[in-house]
């Protein structure tokens, strides 16, 4: 008798080749051509668990070594499923679990509890040595900008910083706030390229000392400072420019209004903000259970329709929006390939289960941008409509000047531990 999972796979896999082996026997799905994946379940219970709740249990079965790949890997499996799935195939078990997750999400978003420190620590306070395995030379843990197409990861991350700096129109001596400053790369770039004074704030106990050490080594302590600070409690002082890259996804849907009210409070009347964040095509009923449980608890990737009202209600104006479609898919592919090339080192830092979890995270995230219409948006925000030019020519002009700076900028020193 076919397992529930195999009945489901019969409906899904029409092209390509998937073979499944295990206690329930051997079975082939698809047309015998195309992408080929062969997997084996270590126990019958794992098959049934994946069938009942694939959003969570597929990842957990792989993490726990109960799902083994004989040909291909978890990325190839996810890609094969995405290539076949034109519409979501739902079972009764998936539906009731989905309804339960909707209720849980509504309760969580309706309770205004500030868990920023705890949620950030869950992910960003992992060992810095882990991120050193797969990030670029400047440790940019956000979407690169692959212009021109085909450039490498390091070049794409420099292009991203250049693109953001151009939109910010930073001038020498201005005060810049970097909300969610990571390992300090963006703050240092803005200070060195424009002569601005930059304050970076982070909630990560691991990121802060790395940022401070990097700034000291580049002799930037007079122009760049980093603080362990929650935007939530940021003192009311004015900044000429604000940048936030890859942080807004952690604000949480219930806190969008609070975030932009704080931006309005600390942004100078002639100031400019550049918000770089992940978006999705429509509001999500709930977070993906794997990401919520293991990777980014409390995070939420908004649709633009969810962000705009909070900006408007805070008294701010949107002066420009740019949508980056495949750029994060390219970034994640680089990260995944670099991570897997050094998986033995990652295993020495943590363990095999953690490595499989991280591999699933990177592969699944790449699928979201390659197949599910997820995107990155860069939103330029002001208080006055004529703060920035009324055409976009200045962006390319600024980028050209910044490219000259990049050609002469001293190389980044490797991070030491």
N, C-alpha and C positions, 0 to 999 in steps of 0.2 A: 504494500500500500504506500503511495507517494506521500511524503511529508508535506506539511502545509507550505514550507518554503519552496519545495519543488513545484507545487501547484502554482505558486505565485510566479516563479521563474518561467514557467511555461507561457504565462500571459505576457511577460515582459520581454524576454530575450527572443527576438525574431531574426536579427542579423548578427553576424559575428559568431563566435564559438565559446561557450562556457561549459565546462565539465565539472560535475560535483560528485565527490566520492565521500564515503563515510559509512557509519553503521547502517544507514538506510539503503546502501548500495551505490552503484555507479550510474550516472545519467548525464546525457549530453543535451544541451539546449542551443538553439540558433540554427543558422543555415549551413554551418560547417566552414565558413570562410571568414575573412576579415580579422578583427582583433580576437586573439585567443587567450583565454584564461582558464587555468585548471586549479581547482581548490578542493580541499578535503577537510571535513569536520572530524574532530577528535571524538565527539560524543553526540548521540542523537538529541540530547537536550539542547545543545547549542543551536542546532538547526531550528528547533521549534521556538526558541527564544528570539532568534533573528527574524523569523517569520512573523511573530507576534508584535515585535517592536524594533523594526530595522533601523530607525533613526538613532537609537542608542545601542542596541544589542549587537549590531554588526561591528561597531567599533570595539565594544567590550570583548566580543568573541575573538577578534583579532589581537587585541591587547593581551588577553589571557592565554594566547597560544592554542585556543580551541578551534581556530580557523587557520589552516595552513595552506600556503600557496605552493603548488607543484610547478606551475608555469605562470609567469606574470607576477603581479604584486597587487597591493590594495589600490594603488592608483589605477592600474589597468582595469580592475574590477569596477571601480566607480565610473571610469570613462565608458566602459562597455554598457553599463546600465543607463548612463545618460544618453548615449548614442541611440538607445532603443526606446526610452521612455518619452512618449509624446504627451501623455497625461498621467496624472498620479493614479496608481493602482492601490486601492484601499481595501483592507479587510475590516471586519467588525472590531477586531482587537486594536488595529491602528486608529480607528475612529474614536473609540472610547478613551484611549490613551491621549489622543489629540485633544479631545474635549476637556479632559482633566488638566492637561497642560495649559489650555486657554484660561481655565479658572484660576490655576496657580499663578499664571502671569498677571492676571488682572488684580489679584490680591497683592502680589508683590509690588506692582506699579502703583497701587493705591495707598501703600504705606510709606510715607516720606521719611525713611530711615537712611542716614548717610553711612553707607558701608564702603565708601571710596577707598580708605586705607586698606581694609581687609581684602577687597576685590583686586586692587592693584598688586598687593603682596602675593596673591595666589599665583600670578603669572610673572610679573616683572621682577620679583625678588628671587627667582630661580638664579642659579649660578651664572655669573657673567661669562664664565668659560663656555657655557652651553651656547649662548648667542654668538660667541666668537667663532663657533664652528661653521656658521652659515651666512652671517651678515656680511655686508660690504666692508671696505676699509674704514668707513666713518660710522659704522654701526647704526645705519638708518633702518629702523624696524617699521617701515611703512612703505607704501607703494612707490616704486620708482617711476620715472618719466622716460619712456623709451622713444625718444626723439633725438636723432633719426632712428627708425626701426632697425632692429638687429644689433644695437650696441650692447655691451656687456653690463653686468649688474653695477659695477663701480661707476661707469659712465652714466648709467640711468639715474643713479642716486644723486650724482652731481647735477645732472640736468634737472632733477626735481627741485633741489635747493635753489638752483639758478632761476627756475620758473616762478617759484614762490617769492623769492626776493624781488624779482622784477615786478610782480603784482603788488607788493607791499610799498614800493616807492620809498624805500628807507633812505634818509639823508644823514650825513655826518652829525654826530652829537645827539641824535634823537634817542628817546628812551623806548625800548622794545621789551615787551613781555612775551615769553614763550611758555604757553600753558601745556604742560605735559612734555617736558624738555628731553626726556629719554636719557641718552648717554651724551648729550650736549652738542651733537654735531650741527644742528640747525642754528643754535645760538652762536656758536663759534663762527659759523659761516657768515651770518649777518653782521657780526661785529667786525670781522676781518674784511669783508667785501664793501662795507658801507661806512665804517667808523662809528657805528651806533654803540650805545650802552645797553646791554641785553641782560635781563633777569630771567632765568629759567626756573620754573617750579616743577617739582615732581613729588610723588608720594612713595617712590621706590627707594627703600633703604639700600638696595644694591646699586641702583643707577647713580645716586647722588655722589658717592666717593669717586666713582669712575669719571663722572663729569668734572668734578673739581680737579682731579689729577690731570685730566686731559687739558683743561684750560690753563693750569699752572705750567705745564710743559710747553705750551705755545705762548707763554708770557702774556696771557689775556686777563689776568686777575684784576686789572684796573678797568676793564671794559666788559667783562662777563662775570656774572655771579650766579650761583645756583643755590636754591633753597628747598628744604623739605617743607612743602606748603600745599595745602588743599585750596583750589580756586574758591571753594565754598566759603573760606574764611579769609580771603585775600584782603589786605588792608586797602582802604579807599584812597589810593594815590593814582595819578594820571599817567598814562603811557601814550606816546605818539603812535605806536604801532603794536598790534597784538598778532601773534601767530600761534596756531594750534594744529599740530600734525599728528593724526592717528590717536588722538585722545578723546574726541567727542563720542566715539563708540562706547566709552566707559561711563558716560554721564548718566545714562539711564533715561528711559522715556519720560518718567515722572519728574525729571529734573531739568528738562530743556528750558523752561521758563526761568528758573533760578540761574542757570548758566548764562543766558543772554542778558538778564538783568545785571548780573555782575560785570559782564563785558561792557554794558552801557555805563556802569558806574565808574569803571577804571579807564575807559577809552577817552582820549582827549576829543574835544568837539570837532577838531579838524583831523582826527585820527582815521586809521585804516586797520581793519582786521582781515586776516586770511585764514579761513577755516578749511582744513584738508581732512576729509573723513570718508568712511565707507557708507554707501547708501544702497538701498534695495528698491525695486520698482513699485512696491506697494507696502502698506503697513503689515507687519508680521503679527499673527495671532499670538505667537509665543516664540521664544528663542529655541534654536536647535538644541535638543537635550544633551547631546555630546559636548557641544561648545559650552553650554551653561554649567554642566557638571564638572568638566575637566579642564577647560581652557580659560574662558573669560566669564566667570560668574558675575551676574549683574549687568553685563554689557547689553547693548542693543544697537543694531544698525538701522537707522531710520530711513523712511522714504522722505523725499523732499517736501511732500505735502505735510508731513509731521513737523518739519523743522521751521518752515516759513511762518506759521502763526506765532511761534514763540519769538522769532526775530522781530516781527511787526509789533507784537504786544509790548516788547521791551523798548520800543521807540527807535529801532535801528532800521537802516536801509540796506538792501542788497544791491550792490552796484555791478556785480558780475558773477556769473556761474559758469564753470567749465566742467564737463563730464568726461572722465577718463574711463574708457570701457575695458579694453583688454590689458591695460598696463599692469594691473595687479595680478592678472593671470600669469603674465610673463615674469613678474617679480617672484611670485610664489613658486613657479617652476625652478627658477634659479636657486631659491632657498632650499627647496626639497632635494634637488640634485646635489647641492653642496652638503646638506645635512647627511644624506645617505652615503656620500663619499667618505664621511668621517663618523659613521655610526658607531664604530668600535670605541672611539673616544667619548661619544655621548653615553655609551653603555658603561664606561668606566666612571663617569660622573654620577649616573643614576642607576638604571637597570634596564633589562630588555623590555619589560612592560612599558616603561616610560618612553623608550625609543619608538616602540610601535604606536603608542598614543600620539607622539609628536609627528610621526610619519602620517598617521591618519588625519591629523589636524591640517598639515600642510597640503596633503592630497585633496582632502575634502574642500578646503578653502579654495584651492585652484579650480575645482569643479564649479564652485559657486560663481566665479567670475567668467569662466569659459562657457558655461552652459545655462546658468540660471538668471542672467540679466542683472547680476550685482554689478556695482560700479563704484568709482571713487569720484567725489565731487570736490571741487575747489570753489569756495564761496567767498567773494570779496564783500566786506560789510563796512559801512560808513555811517556817520550821523547826518552828513550833508550831501546832497545829490551831486554837487560839483567838486567834491574833494578829489576825485580822480578824473582824468581826461574822458571826454565823451566818445572816444574811439579806442580801439585796442592796439593801435600801432605802437604805443609806448612800451608794451610788453616785449615785443621783439627787439625794439631799440635798446631797452635795458638789458635784455638777455645777451645781446651782442657785446655790450660793454662788460658784463659780468663774465662772459666767456674769455675775454682778454685777461681779466683778473684770475680766472681759474688756471690759465696757462702759466701764470707766474707764481701762484700760491705755493708756499712750501709744502712738501708732502706731509701727510698725516703720520704721526708716530704710532707704531703698533701699541695696543693696550697691553700693559704688563699686569701680572697678577701676583 
